[in-house]
Amino acid sequence: MRILNSISLYASKTGLKGVISLSEVKIGENDSFETALKRFNRKIQQDGILAEARRRAHFEKPSVIRKRKEAAKRRKAIRKGQ
């Protein structure tokens, strides 16, 4: 049984050092590489690893971080109110 993990794939691709979370997909004997890769991509999207890597790719000013968090709060309040 082989395992795909996020550290070896995305740390080398994005140049990140010290990727915190680790997502793994176990590949069975009869699983094809394409299905395992699809499961892996779905898993890392659910874990938020890609979004975190994009966010950390460049420095983000504290004012931009604050505005992004406030916008997320507004969206959450709108969804909660409906």
N, CA, C and O atoms as a printed pandas DataFrame, in Angstrom:
     atom_number atom_name residue_name chain_id  residue_number  x_coord  y_coord  z_coord
0              1         N          MET        A               1    0.839   -1.166    0.000
1              2        CA          MET        A               1    0.000    0.000    0.000
2              3         C          MET        A               1    0.889    1.236    0.000
3              4         O          MET        A               1    1.806    1.352    0.813
4              5         N          ARG        A               2    0.614    2.151   -0.911
5              6        CA          ARG        A               2    1.386    3.388   -1.013
6              7         C          ARG        A               2    0.567    4.542   -0.447
7              8         O          ARG        A               2   -0.647    4.434   -0.274
8              9         N          ILE        A               3    1.247    5.642   -0.163
9             10        CA          ILE        A               3    0.580    6.801    0.423
10            11         C          ILE        A               3    1.027    8.060   -0.313
11            12         O          ILE        A               3    2.221    8.273   -0.520
12            13         N          LEU        A               4    0.056    8.899   -0.710
13            14        CA          LEU        A               4    0.357   10.229   -1.225
14            15         C          LEU        A               4    0.228   11.188   -0.052
15            16         O          LEU        A               4   -0.746   11.116    0.698
16            17         N          ASN        A               5    1.189   12.080    0.118
17            18        CA          ASN        A               5    1.053   13.063    1.187
18            19         C          ASN        A               5    1.318   14.458    0.668
19            20         O          ASN        A               5    1.967   14.644   -0.361
20            21         N          SER        A               6    0.804   15.438    1.397
21            22        CA          SER        A               6    0.853   16.820    0.929
22            23         C          SER        A               6    2.209   17.473    1.110
23            24         O          SER        A               6    2.520   18.420    0.388
24            25         N          ILE        A               7    3.015   17.018    2.025
25            26        CA          ILE        A               7    4.277   17.694    2.274
26            27         C          ILE        A               7    5.211   17.574    1.079
27            28         O          ILE        A               7    5.753   18.578    0.617
28            29         N          SER        A               8    5.404   16.388    0.584
29            30        CA          SER        A               8    6.360   16.221   -0.512
30            31         C          SER        A               8    5.872   16.885   -1.786
31            32         O          SER        A               8    6.684   17.397   -2.556
32            33         N          LEU        A               9    4.558   16.891   -2.032
33            34        CA          LEU        A               9    4.034   17.433   -3.276
34            35         C          LEU        A               9    3.981   18.955   -3.263
35            36         O          LEU        A               9    4.471   19.589   -4.197
36            37         N          TYR        A              10    3.402   19.556   -2.235
37            38        CA          TYR        A              10    3.158   20.987   -2.250
38            39         C          TYR        A              10    4.294   21.812   -1.675
39            40         O          TYR        A              10    4.441   22.976   -2.047
40            41         N          ALA        A              11    5.087   21.268   -0.804
41            42        CA          ALA        A              11    6.228   22.024   -0.297
42            43         C          ALA        A              11    7.240   22.252   -1.412
43            44         O          ALA        A              11    7.831   23.328   -1.503
44            45         N          SER        A              12    7.441   21.259   -2.249
45            46        CA          SER        A              12    8.386   21.432   -3.348
46            47         C          SER        A              12    7.793   22.301   -4.449
47            48         O          SER        A              12    8.523   23.044   -5.105
48            49         N          LYS        A              13    6.483   22.221   -4.662
49            50        CA          LYS        A              13    5.846   22.972   -5.732
50            51         C          LYS        A              13    5.777   24.457   -5.422
51            52         O          LYS        A              13    6.030   25.283   -6.299
52            53         N          THR        A              14    5.440   24.807   -4.189
53            54        CA          THR        A              14    5.236   26.205   -3.828
54            55         C          THR        A              14    6.445   26.840   -3.167
55            56         O          THR        A              14    6.477   28.058   -2.989
56            57         N          GLY        A              15    7.435   26.049   -2.802
57            58        CA          GLY        A              15    8.612   26.599   -2.148
58            59         C          GLY        A              15    8.391   26.874   -0.677
59            60         O          GLY        A              15    9.187   27.577   -0.055
60            61         N          LEU        A              16    7.327   26.334   -0.111
61            62        CA          LEU        A              16    7.048   26.551    1.302
62            63         C          LEU        A              16    7.999   25.735    2.156
63            64         O          LEU        A              16    8.399   24.627    1.800
64            65         N          LYS        A              17    8.342   26.310    3.280
65            66        CA          LYS        A              17    9.172   25.581    4.235
66            67         C          LYS        A              17    8.341   25.388    5.484
67            68         O          LYS        A              17    7.747   26.344    5.983
68            69         N          GLY        A              18    8.287   24.182    5.996
69            70        CA          GLY        A              18    7.551   23.914    7.224
70            71         C          GLY        A              18    6.054   23.849    7.042
71            72         O          GLY        A              18    5.319   24.494    7.790
72            73         N          VAL        A              19    5.583   23.098    6.082
73            74        CA          VAL        A              19    4.145   22.917    5.915
74            75         C          VAL        A              19    3.621   22.209    7.150
75            76         O          VAL        A              19    4.149   21.172    7.550
76            77         N          ILE        A              20    2.583   22.767    7.752
77            78        CA          ILE        A              20    2.132   22.294    9.049
78            79         C          ILE        A              20    1.280   21.036    8.942
79            80         O          ILE        A              20    1.561   20.036    9.602
80            81         N          SER        A              21    0.255   21.083    8.127
81            82        CA          SER        A              21   -0.679   19.959    8.091
82            83         C          SER        A              21   -0.242   18.913    7.079
83            84         O          SER        A              21    0.458   19.207    6.110
84            85         N          LEU        A              22   -0.665   17.710    7.326
85            86        CA          LEU        A              22   -0.305   16.591    6.469
86            87         C          LEU        A              22   -1.578   15.858    6.073
87            88         O          LEU        A              22   -2.313   15.370    6.931
88            89         N          SER        A              23   -1.835   15.784    4.783
89            90        CA          SER        A              23   -2.985   15.042    4.279
90            91         C          SER        A              23   -2.474   13.808    3.566
91            92         O          SER        A              23   -1.561   13.883    2.744
92            93         N          GLU        A              24   -3.063   12.687    3.883
93            94        CA          GLU        A              24   -2.632   11.436    3.270
94            95         C          GLU        A              24   -3.812   10.721    2.640
95            96         O          GLU        A              24   -4.941   10.794    3.125
96            97         N          VAL        A              25   -3.526   10.034    1.555
97            98        CA          VAL        A              25   -4.507    9.167    0.902
98            99         C          VAL        A              25   -3.832    7.824    0.706
99           100         O          VAL        A              25   -2.784    7.730    0.067
100          101         N          LYS        A              26   -4.436    6.792    1.255
101          102        CA          LYS        A              26   -3.868    5.456    1.103
102          103         C          LYS        A              26   -4.345    4.858   -0.219
103          104         O          LYS        A              26   -5.533    4.893   -0.540
104          105         N          ILE        A              27   -3.417    4.322   -0.960
105          106        CA          ILE        A              27   -3.709    3.757   -2.265
106          107         C          ILE        A              27   -3.715    2.240   -2.140
107          108         O          ILE        A              27   -2.726    1.639   -1.717
108          109         N          GLY        A              28   -4.829    1.629   -2.507
109          110        CA          GLY        A              28   -4.925    0.180   -2.471
110          111         C          GLY        A              28   -4.254   -0.454   -3.670
111          112         O          GLY        A              28   -3.778    0.241   -4.568
112          113         N          GLU        A              29   -4.217   -1.752   -3.681
113          114        CA          GLU        A              29   -3.566   -2.476   -4.780
114          115         C          GLU        A              29   -4.297   -2.293   -6.108
115          116         O          GLU        A              29   -3.659   -2.235   -7.159
116          117         N          ASN        A              30   -5.631   -2.200   -6.074
117          118        CA          ASN        A              30   -6.410   -2.120   -7.311
118          119         C          ASN        A              30   -6.757   -0.697   -7.706
119          120         O          ASN        A              30   -7.409   -0.493   -8.730
120          121         N          ASP        A              31   -6.343    0.294   -6.928
121          122        CA          ASP        A              31   -6.642    1.691   -7.246
122          123         C          ASP        A              31   -5.707    2.205   -8.326
123          124         O          ASP        A              31   -4.508    1.926   -8.320
124          125         N          SER        A              32   -6.282    2.966   -9.260
125          126        CA          SER        A              32   -5.442    3.579  -10.287
126          127         C          SER        A              32   -4.864    4.882   -9.738
127          128         O          SER        A              32   -5.356    5.427   -8.750
128          129         N          PHE        A              33   -3.831    5.361  -10.385
129          130        CA          PHE        A              33   -3.190    6.595   -9.945
130          131         C          PHE        A              33   -4.135    7.781  -10.099
131          132         O          PHE        A              33   -4.139    8.681   -9.258
132          133         N          GLU        A              34   -4.935    7.792  -11.161
133          134        CA          GLU        A              34   -5.846    8.906  -11.412
134          135         C          GLU        A              34   -6.889    9.036  -10.308
135          136         O          GLU        A              34   -7.168   10.144   -9.850
136          137         N          THR        A              35   -7.470    7.916   -9.875
137          138        CA          THR        A              35   -8.475    7.987   -8.812
138          139         C          THR        A              35   -7.830    8.398   -7.486
139          140         O          THR        A              35   -8.426    9.146   -6.711
140          141         N          ALA        A              36   -6.635    7.920   -7.232
141          142        CA          ALA        A              36   -5.938    8.302   -5.996
142          143         C          ALA        A              36   -5.602    9.795   -6.010
143          144         O          ALA        A              36   -5.708   10.467   -4.984
144          145         N          LEU        A              37   -5.201   10.304   -7.160
145          146        CA          LEU        A              37   -4.879   11.722   -7.271
146          147         C          LEU        A              37   -6.127   12.582   -7.098
147          148         O          LEU        A              37   -6.061   13.642   -6.474
148          149         N          LYS        A              38   -7.254   12.147   -7.635
149          150        CA          LYS        A              38   -8.508   12.877   -7.450
150          151         C          LYS        A              38   -8.912   12.905   -5.978
151          152         O          LYS        A              38   -9.329   13.943   -5.464
152          153         N          ARG        A              39   -8.785   11.757   -5.298
153          154        CA          ARG        A              39   -9.105   11.713   -3.869
154          155         C          ARG        A              39   -8.165   12.620   -3.077
155          156         O          ARG        A              39   -8.586   13.300   -2.141
156          157         N          PHE        A              40   -6.886   12.623   -3.464
157          158        CA          PHE        A              40   -5.897   13.449   -2.786
158          159         C          PHE        A              40   -6.205   14.933   -2.970
159          160         O          PHE        A              40   -6.160   15.702   -2.010
160          161         N          ASN        A              41   -6.517   15.333   -4.200
161          162        CA          ASN        A              41   -6.842   16.737   -4.459
162          163         C          ASN        A              41   -8.078   17.168   -3.689
163          164         O          ASN        A              41   -8.117   18.276   -3.156
164          165         N          ARG        A              42   -9.085   16.312   -3.622
165          166        CA          ARG        A              42  -10.298   16.614   -2.864
166          167         C          ARG        A              42   -9.969   16.778   -1.381
167          168         O          ARG        A              42  -10.495   17.672   -0.717
168          169         N          LYS        A              43   -9.105   15.919   -0.871
169          170        CA          LYS        A              43   -8.731   15.942    0.543
170          171         C          LYS        A              43   -7.985   17.226    0.902
171          172         O          LYS        A              43   -8.275   17.837    1.930
172          173         N          ILE        A              44   -7.035   17.642    0.075
173          174        CA          ILE        A              44   -6.276   18.847    0.404
174          175         C          ILE        A              44   -7.127   20.101    0.252
175          176         O          ILE        A              44   -6.889   21.094    0.939
176          177         N          GLN        A              45   -8.114   20.069   -0.635
177          178        CA          GLN        A              45   -9.026   21.211   -0.724
178          179         C          GLN        A              45   -9.901   21.288    0.515
179          180         O          GLN        A              45  -10.161   22.381    1.019
180          181         N          GLN        A              46  -10.357   20.156    1.011
181          182        CA          GLN        A              46  -11.171   20.138    2.221
182          183         C          GLN        A              46  -10.355   20.586    3.435
183          184         O          GLN        A              46  -10.886   21.254    4.322
184          185         N          ASP        A              47   -9.087   20.228    3.482
185          186        CA          ASP        A              47   -8.234   20.606    4.603
186          187         C          ASP        A              47   -7.757   22.051    4.524
187          188         O          ASP        A              47   -7.250   22.590    5.508
188          189         N          GLY        A              48   -7.913   22.684    3.361
189          190        CA          GLY        A              48   -7.529   24.082    3.210
190          191         C          GLY        A              48   -6.048   24.307    2.988
191          192         O          GLY        A              48   -5.552   25.412    3.208
192          193         N          ILE        A              49   -5.342   23.292    2.562
193          194        CA          ILE        A              49   -3.891   23.417    2.379
194          195         C          ILE        A              49   -3.559   24.323    1.194
195          196         O          ILE        A              49   -2.639   25.136    1.281
196          197         N          LEU        A              50   -4.296   24.193    0.091
197          198        CA          LEU        A              50   -4.030   25.037   -1.073
198          199         C          LEU        A              50   -4.301   26.497   -0.775
199          200         O          LEU        A              50   -3.519   27.366   -1.161
200          201         N          ALA        A              51   -5.402   26.778   -0.091
201          202        CA          ALA        A              51   -5.730   28.168    0.248
202          203         C          ALA        A              51   -4.654   28.764    1.153
203          204         O          ALA        A              51   -4.274   29.924    0.991
204          205         N          GLU        A              52   -4.172   27.977    2.095
205          206        CA          GLU        A              52   -3.115   28.459    2.998
206          207         C          GLU        A              52   -1.819   28.706    2.235
207          208         O          GLU        A              52   -1.127   29.692    2.491
208          209         N          ALA        A              53   -1.490   27.829    1.312
209          210        CA          ALA        A              53   -0.256   28.001    0.533
210          211         C          ALA        A              53   -0.334   29.256   -0.326
211          212         O          ALA        A              53    0.649   29.987   -0.446
212          213         N          ARG        A              54   -1.494   29.512   -0.924
213          214        CA          ARG        A              54   -1.650   30.729   -1.729
214          215         C          ARG        A              54   -1.577   31.973   -0.846
215          216         O          ARG        A              54   -0.994   32.983   -1.237
216          217         N          ARG        A              55   -2.168   31.896    0.340
217          218        CA          ARG        A              55   -2.164   33.038    1.245
218          219         C          ARG        A              55   -0.757   33.346    1.736
219          220         O          ARG        A              55   -0.410   34.513    1.915
220          221         N          ARG        A              56    0.048   32.333    1.952
221          222        CA          ARG        A              56    1.402   32.532    2.470
222          223         C          ARG        A              56    2.444   32.746    1.381
223          224         O          ARG        A              56    3.617   32.953    1.691
224          225         N          ALA        A              57    2.049   32.704    0.132
225          226        CA          ALA        A              57    3.011   32.851   -0.961
226          227         C          ALA        A              57    3.656   34.241   -0.959
227          228         O          ALA        A              57    4.829   34.380   -1.303
228          229         N          HIS        A              58    2.894   35.264   -0.572
229          230        CA          HIS        A              58    3.390   36.633   -0.533
230          231         C          HIS        A              58    3.003   37.252    0.795
231          232         O          HIS        A              58    2.045   36.829    1.442
232          233         N          PHE        A              59    3.760   38.257    1.188
233          234        CA          PHE        A              59    3.464   38.947    2.443
234          235         C          PHE        A              59    2.139   39.685    2.317
235          236         O          PHE        A              59    1.848   40.307    1.296
236          237         N          GLU        A              60    1.343   39.603    3.379
237          238        CA          GLU        A              60    0.061   40.281    3.411
238          239         C          GLU        A              60    0.093   41.285    4.562
239          240         O          GLU        A              60    0.367   40.927    5.707
240          241         N          LYS        A              61   -0.188   42.535    4.241
241          242        CA          LYS        A              61   -0.136   43.579    5.261
242          243         C          LYS        A              61   -1.215   43.333    6.314
243          244         O          LYS        A              61   -2.261   42.758    6.011
244          245         N          PRO        A              62   -0.965   43.766    7.546
245          246        CA          PRO        A              62   -1.960   43.584    8.614
246          247         C          PRO        A              62   -3.313   44.212    8.282
247          248         O          PRO        A              62   -4.350   43.674    8.670
248          249         N          SER        A              63   -3.319   45.348    7.565
249          250        CA          SER        A              63   -4.590   45.981    7.208
250          251         C          SER        A              63   -5.380   45.109    6.234
251          252         O          SER        A              63   -6.608   45.058    6.306
252          253         N          VAL        A              64   -4.691   44.427    5.333
253          254        CA          VAL        A              64   -5.358   43.537    4.377
254          255         C          VAL        A              64   -5.919   42.313    5.104
255          256         O          VAL        A              64   -7.019   41.853    4.798
256          257         N          ILE        A              65   -5.167   41.796    6.051
257          258        CA          ILE        A              65   -5.642   40.655    6.847
258          259         C          ILE        A              65   -6.896   41.050    7.616
259          260         O          ILE        A              65   -7.868   40.295    7.664
260          261         N          ARG        A              66   -6.870   42.238    8.218
261          262        CA          ARG        A              66   -8.013   42.719    8.989
262          263         C          ARG        A              66   -9.248   42.886    8.097
263          264         O          ARG        A              66  -10.349   42.499    8.490
264          265         N          LYS        A              67   -9.074   43.455    6.910
265          266        CA          LYS        A              67  -10.194   43.647    5.991
266          267         C          LYS        A              67  -10.755   42.304    5.522
267          268         O          LYS        A              67  -11.970   42.149    5.394
268          269         N          ARG        A              68   -9.874   41.337    5.266
269          270        CA          ARG        A              68  -10.333   40.017    4.821
270          271         C          ARG        A              68  -11.149   39.339    5.916
271          272         O          ARG        A              68  -12.180   38.727    5.634
272          273         N          LYS        A              69  -10.692   39.445    7.170
273          274        CA          LYS        A              69  -11.423   38.834    8.275
274          275         C          LYS        A              69  -12.773   39.513    8.497
275          276         O          LYS        A              69  -13.766   38.842    8.777
276          277         N          GLU        A              70  -12.812   40.847    8.372
277          278        CA          GLU        A              70  -14.084   41.559    8.530
278          279         C          GLU        A              70  -15.071   41.176    7.430
279          280         O          GLU        A              70  -16.264   41.021    7.690
280          281         N          ALA        A              71  -14.578   41.024    6.212
281          282        CA          ALA        A              71  -15.451   40.615    5.109
282          283         C          ALA        A              71  -15.989   39.203    5.344
283          284         O          ALA        A              71  -17.149   38.919    5.042
284          285         N          ALA        A              72  -15.156   38.330    5.878
285          286        CA          ALA        A              72  -15.609   36.968    6.183
286          287         C          ALA        A              72  -16.681   36.989    7.266
287          288         O          ALA        A              72  -17.644   36.225    7.199
288          289         N          LYS        A              73  -16.520   37.862    8.269
289          290        CA          LYS        A              73  -17.534   37.987    9.317
290          291         C          LYS        A              73  -18.856   38.475    8.744
291          292         O          LYS        A              73  -19.922   37.988    9.121
292          293         N          ARG        A              74  -18.783   39.452    7.820
293          294        CA          ARG        A              74  -20.012   39.957    7.198
294          295         C          ARG        A              74  -20.717   38.859    6.400
295          296         O          ARG        A              74  -21.936   38.708    6.479
296          297         N          ARG        A              75  -19.934   38.094    5.628
297          298        CA          ARG        A              75  -20.533   36.994    4.840
298          299         C          ARG        A              75  -21.177   35.963    5.759
299          300         O          ARG        A              75  -22.266   35.462    5.478
300          301         N          LYS        A              76  -20.499   35.652    6.858
301          302        CA          LYS        A              76  -21.030   34.667    7.797
302          303         C          LYS        A              76  -22.319   35.172    8.447
303          304         O          LYS        A              76  -23.260   34.401    8.634
304          305         N          ALA        A              77  -22.365   36.462    8.793
305          306        CA          ALA        A              77  -23.563   37.050    9.389
306          307         C          ALA        A              77  -24.735   37.027    8.411
307          308         O          ALA        A              77  -25.875   36.783    8.808
308          309         N          ILE        A              78  -24.453   37.280    7.136
309          310        CA          ILE        A              78  -25.510   37.255    6.125
310          311         C          ILE        A              78  -26.051   35.833    5.979
311          312         O          ILE        A              78  -27.264   35.631    5.927
312          313         N          ARG        A              79  -25.160   34.856    5.914
313          314        CA          ARG        A              79  -25.601   33.455    5.803
314          315         C          ARG        A              79  -26.376   33.014    7.026
315          316         O          ARG        A              79  -27.364   32.289    6.912
316          317         N          LYS        A              80  -25.935   33.449    8.200
317          318        CA          LYS        A              80  -26.600   33.056    9.443
318          319         C          LYS        A              80  -27.976   33.691    9.544
319          320         O          LYS        A              80  -28.899   33.084   10.088
320          321         N          GLY        A              81  -28.127   34.902    9.028
321          322        CA          GLY        A              81  -29.410   35.610    9.074
322          323         C          GLY        A              81  -30.457   35.045    8.127
323          324         O          GLY        A              81  -31.653   35.249    8.337
324          325         N          GLN        A              82  -30.032   34.346    7.103
325          326        CA          GLN        A              82  -30.994   33.821    6.123
326          327         C          GLN        A              82  -31.602   32.538    6.546
327          328         O          GLN        A              82  -32.427   31.978    5.825
